[in-house]
Amino acid sequence: MALDITGLTDAVVSHAMACGRFETVNGHEPMAPPASGGLTAGVWVDQVRPVRSSGLASVSAGVTFLVRVYTSAMSEPLDAIDPALIEAVDDLCTAYAGDFTLGGLVRNVDLFGQANGTGLDVRAGFLRENGVTLRVMTITLPLIVNDLWEEEA
């Protein structure tokens, strides 16, 4: 079995698009600031690694995505920036918990970090791109994919 990275990426992007909070959803880490003052999301793979719950004949893998929600740090009113980001992040986390297998593509969204200790996580921060300061929230989205690589002697 091969890693269906396109299918996984499309599923994660689809959740972001379906929540209706984003002007743009990219299937990659953007290299330039968003063109508008609204919310933008970027989705990309951060890590692929074997997981402890693999079997004797095959290796299951943890595929960790980063989903970053962006907006200008100078949007007015300033007090509305974080609530807008948190509402979007909450919609996404609700979708990940509710679509626990991403439509059957994965064993599960590893909400509690059962595989390698890193569960679903959200971090806020600032990012500077091309002279523009952005307010961001980055979701670490760990997925477990069953029986990805065969083990042979």
SERO-4910 file (N, C-alpha, C, O; in steps of 0.05 Angstrom, whole numbers):
BEGIN
 pado doro    nc1    nc2    nc3   cac1   cac2   cac3    cc1    cc2    cc3    oc1    oc2    oc3
  Met    A     17    -24      0      0      0      0     18     25      0     38     26     15
  Ala    A     11     44    -16     26     69    -17     12     91     -1    -13     90      2
  Leu    A     27    110      8     16    132     22      0    150      3     12    160    -16
  Asp    A    -26    152      7    -43    169    -10    -42    198      0    -62    208     11
  Ile    A    -19    211     -4    -16    237      7    -35    257     -6    -44    276      7
  Thr    A    -40    253    -32    -59    271    -45    -87    269    -34   -101    289    -29
  Gly    A    -96    244    -29   -122    240    -18   -124    251     10   -145    263     18
  Leu    A   -103    247     27   -104    258     54   -104    288     53   -119    301     68
  Thr    A    -87    300     37    -86    329     35   -113    340     26   -123    360     37
  Asp    A   -124    328      6   -151    336     -4   -172    335     17   -189    353     19
  Ala    A   -171    314     34   -191    311     56   -188    333     76   -208    345     86
  Val    A   -163    340     83   -158    361    103   -166    388     92   -178    405    105
  Val    A   -158    393     67   -166    418     53   -196    420     51   -208    442     55
  Ser    A   -210    398     45   -238    398     42   -253    406     68   -272    421     67
  His    A   -243    397     91   -255    406    116   -252    436    120   -271    449    128
  Ala    A   -229    447    113   -225    476    115   -244    491     96   -256    511    104
  Met    A   -247    481     72   -264    495     53   -293    493     61   -309    511     58
  Ala    A   -301    470     72   -329    465     80   -339    482    103   -362    488    105
  Cys    A   -320    491    120   -329    507    143   -338    535    135   -352    548    150
  Gly    A   -330    544    111   -339    569    101   -328    594    114   -338    616    110
  Arg    A   -306    591    129   -295    615    142   -271    627    127   -261    648    135
  Phe    A   -261    613    106   -236    622     94   -241    633     66   -257    622     50
  Glu    A   -227    654     59   -228    665     32   -212    648     13   -219    644    -10
  Thr    A   -190    636     24   -173    619      8   -163    596     26   -157    600     50
  Val    A   -162    572     14   -150    549     28   -129    538      9   -135    529    -14
  Asn    A   -104    538     18    -82    528      1    -74    500     10    -74    494     34
  Gly    A    -67    483     -8    -57    456     -2    -27    456      1    -14    436     -6
  His    A    -16    478     10     13    481     14     17    503     34     -1    518     41
  Glu    A     42    506     43     49    528     61     54    552     44     72    553     28
  Pro    A     37    573     47     41    597     31     68    610     35     79    611     57
  Met    A     79    622     14    104    635     16    101    666     15    121    680     15
  Ala    A     76    674     14     70    703     13     46    708     31     30    690     35
  Pro    A     43    732     41     20    738     58     -6    737     42     -6    741     17
  Pro    A    -28    732     55    -54    732     41    -59    759     28    -51    779     39
  Ala    A    -73    758      6    -78    783     -9   -100    799      4   -101    824      0
  Ser    A   -118    787     19   -140    802     31   -137    803     61   -118    792     72
  Gly    A   -155    817     74   -155    820    103   -171    798    116   -172    797    141
  Gly    A   -183    779    101   -198    757    113   -181    734    122   -156    737    123
  Leu    A   -193    712    128   -179    689    137   -170    672    114   -184    668     94
  Thr    A   -146    661    116   -134    643     96   -124    619    112   -116    621    135
  Ala    A   -126    595     99   -115    571    112    -94    559     93    -97    560     68
  Gly    A    -74    547    105    -54    532     90    -52    504    102    -52    501    127
  Val    A    -49    483     86    -48    455     95    -24    442     82    -20    444     58
  Trp    A     -7    430     99     16    415     88     25    394    108     18    394    131
  Val    A     40    374     97     51    353    114     75    362    129     93    375    117
  Asp    A     76    356    154     98    363    171    116    340    177    141    343    178
  Gln    A    104    316    180    120    293    188    106    267    180     82    265    181
  Val    A    122    247    173    113    219    169    131    201    185    156    203    182
  Arg    A    120    184    202    136    167    218    122    141    225     97    141    225
  Pro    A    136    119    230    123     94    239    110     98    266    119    115    282
  Val    A     89     83    272     76     85    298     79     58    313     81     37    300
  Arg    A     78     59    339     82     36    356     61     15    353     66     -9    358
  Ser    A     37     23    344     15      4    342     16    -11    315     -5    -23    307
  Ser    A     38    -12    302     41    -28    277     40    -58    283     44    -66    306
  Gly    A     33    -73    263     33   -102    266     59   -115    260     80   -101    257
  Leu    A     60   -142    260     85   -156    255     92   -157    225    115   -160    218
  Ala    A     72   -155    208     77   -157    179     76   -131    164     85   -129    141
  Ser    A     67   -110    177     65    -85    164     68    -62    184     63    -65    208
  Val    A     76    -39    173     81    -16    189     59      4    184     53     12    161
  Ser    A     47     13    206     28     35    204     43     61    209     64     61    221
  Ala    A     33     82    198     48    107    200     31    130    211      6    131    208
  Gly    A     45    148    224     33    173    233     40    194    212     63    198    206
  Val    A     20    207    202     23    229    183     13    254    196    -11    256    202
  Thr    A     31    272    202     23    297    215     21    320    196     40    326    182
  Phe    A     -3    332    195     -7    356    179     -5    380    196    -11    379    220
  Leu    A      3    402    185      0    428    198    -22    443    182    -21    444    157
  Val    A    -41    454    196    -62    470    185    -59    498    197    -65    501    221
  Arg    A    -50    517    182    -46    544    193    -67    563    183    -73    564    159
  Val    A    -79    577    202    -99    597    196    -86    624    198    -73    630    219
  Tyr    A    -88    641    178    -74    667    176    -94    690    173   -116    687    162
  Thr    A    -86    712    184    -99    738    177    -79    760    184    -60    756    198
  Ser    A    -85    784    174    -67    806    179    -69    813    209    -90    813    221
  Ala    A    -46    818    221    -45    826    249    -54    854    253    -57    864    276
  Met    A    -60    868    231    -69    896    233    -98    900    224   -107    922    220
  Ser    A   -113    878    223   -141    880    216   -156    895    238   -150    892    262
  Glu    A   -175    911    230   -191    927    249   -219    914    251   -230    905    231
  Pro    A   -229    913    275   -218    920    300   -198    898    310   -203    875    305
  Leu    A   -177    907    323   -157    888    332   -168    867    351   -160    844    351
  Asp    A   -188    875    368   -199    856    387   -215    834    373   -222    814    386
  Ala    A   -221    836    348   -237    816    333   -219    795    320   -229    775    310
  Ile    A   -193    800    319   -175    781    305   -174    754    318   -180    734    305
  Asp    A   -167    752    343   -165    726    356   -192    711    357   -192    687    352
  Pro    A   -214    724    364   -240    710    363   -246    698    335   -256    675    334
  Ala    A   -240    712    314   -245    701    287   -227    677    282   -237    657    271
  Leu    A   -202    678    290   -184    656    287   -193    632    303   -194    609    294
  Ile    A   -200    637    328   -209    615    346   -234    602    336   -237    578    337
  Glu    A   -253    618    326   -278    606    315   -272    588    291   -284    567    289
  Ala    A   -254    596    274   -246    580    251   -232    554    260   -238    533    250
  Val    A   -214    557    279   -199    534    290   -218    515    303   -216    490    301
  Asp    A   -237    526    319   -257    509    332   -274    493    311   -279    469    315
  Asp    A   -282    506    290   -296    492    268   -279    469    257   -290    447    253
  Leu    A   -254    474    253   -236    453    242   -232    430    261   -234    407    253
  Cys    A   -227    436    287   -224    415    307   -249    398    310   -248    374    314
  Thr    A   -272    412    309   -298    397    310   -300    378    286   -309    356    289
  Ala    A   -292    388    263   -293    371    239   -274    347    241   -282    325    233
  Tyr    A   -250    351    252   -231    329    254   -241    308    274   -237    284    270
  Ala    A   -253    317    296   -263    298    315   -288    284    304   -292    260    310
  Gly    A   -304    298    288   -328    286    278   -324    268    254   -339    249    250
  Asp    A   -303    273    238   -296    255    216   -271    241    223   -250    245    211
  Phe    A   -273    224    243   -250    212    257   -232    195    239   -209    191    245
  Thr    A   -243    185    216   -227    169    198   -223    183    171   -213    171    152
  Leu    A   -230    209    169   -228    224    144   -241    208    121   -229    205    100
  Gly    A   -265    199    126   -279    184    105   -267    157     99   -270    147     77
  Gly    A   -254    145    118   -242    118    115   -214    119    104   -202     97     99
  Leu    A   -202    142    101   -174    144     91   -153    137    113   -131    128    106
  Val    A   -160    140    138   -141    135    160   -154    118    181   -179    117    183
  Arg    A   -137    106    198   -148     92    221   -163    111    239   -185    106    248
  Asn    A   -149    133    245   -162    154    261   -145    179    261   -122    180    255
  Val    A   -159    201    268   -146    226    276   -136    221    304   -152    214    322
  Asp    A   -110    223    309    -98    217    335   -102    240    354    -83    254    361
  Leu    A   -127    244    363   -134    267    379   -117    269    405   -110    291    413
  Phe    A   -112    246    417    -99    246    444    -70    237    443    -57    235    464
  Gly    A    -58    233    420    -30    226    417    -24    198    425     -3    193    437
  Gln    A    -42    179    420    -38    151    428    -14    139    414     -1    121    425
  Ala    A     -7    148    390     14    135    374     42    143    382     59    127    388
  Asn    A     46    169    383     73    179    389     73    202    409     93    217    411
  Gly    A     52    205    423     51    225    444     43    253    435     39    271    452
  Thr    A     40    258    409     32    284    400      3    283    390     -2    271    369
  Gly    A    -15    295    405    -43    295    396    -50    320    382    -32    337    376
  Leu    A    -75    324    377    -85    348    364    -76    372    381    -79    371    406
  Asp    A    -66    393    369    -55    415    384    -59    441    368    -58    441    343
  Val    A    -64    462    382    -67    489    369    -49    508    383    -49    510    407
  Arg    A    -33    523    367    -15    543    377    -19    569    363    -22    570    339
  Ala    A    -20    591    379    -23    618    367      5    631    365     23    624    380
  Gly    A      7    649    347     32    664    345     30    686    323      8    691    312
  Phe    A     53    697    318     55    717    297     75    707    277     94    693    284
  Leu    A     72    714    251     89    706    230     94    731    213     75    746    207
  Arg    A    118    735    204    125    757    187    132    746    159    151    731    157
  Glu    A    117    754    139    122    745    112    123    770     93    104    785     92
  Asn    A    145    773     79    148    795     60    141    822     72    128    838     60
  Gly    A    150    826     97    145    852    110    118    855    122    112    877    133
  Val    A    101    835    121     73    836    131     72    819    156     80    796    156
  Thr    A     61    830    178     58    815    203     31    802    203     10    815    199
  Leu    A     30    776    207      6    760    207      1    749    234     19    741    249
  Arg    A    -25    747    242    -33    732    265    -40    705    256    -55    702    236
  Val    A    -30    684    269    -34    657    259    -42    639    283    -35    644    306
  Met    A    -56    618    276    -61    595    294    -54    571    278    -65    567    256
  Thr    A    -37    554    289    -28    530    274    -38    505    289    -33    501    312
  Ile    A    -53    489    274    -63    464    284    -44    442    276    -37    439    253
  Thr    A    -35    426    296    -20    401    290    -42    380    289    -55    374    308
  Leu    A    -44    367    266    -64    347    260    -51    320    255    -43    314    233
  Pro    A    -49    303    276    -37    277    273    -57    256    263    -79    253    275
  Leu    A    -50    242    242    -67    221    231    -52    194    232    -27    193    231
  Ile    A    -67    172    236    -55    145    236    -65    131    211    -89    128    207
  Val    A    -46    121    194    -53    106    170    -45     77    175    -21     72    180
  Asn    A    -64     58    173    -58     30    177    -42     17    155    -46     24    131
  Asp    A    -25     -2    162    -13    -20    143     -2     -7    118     -9    -14     96
  Leu    A     15     13    123     26     28    100     49     15     86     50     15     61
  Trp    A     67      3    101     91     -9     89     93    -38     99     90    -44    123
  Glu    A     98    -57     80    101    -85     87    129    -90     98    148    -79     89
  Glu    A    130   -107    119    156   -115    130    163   -143    118    146   -161    119
  Glu    A    187   -145    108    196   -171     97    224   -177    107    240   -159    112
  Ala    A    229   -202    109    256   -211    118    275   -211     95    299   -218     99
***
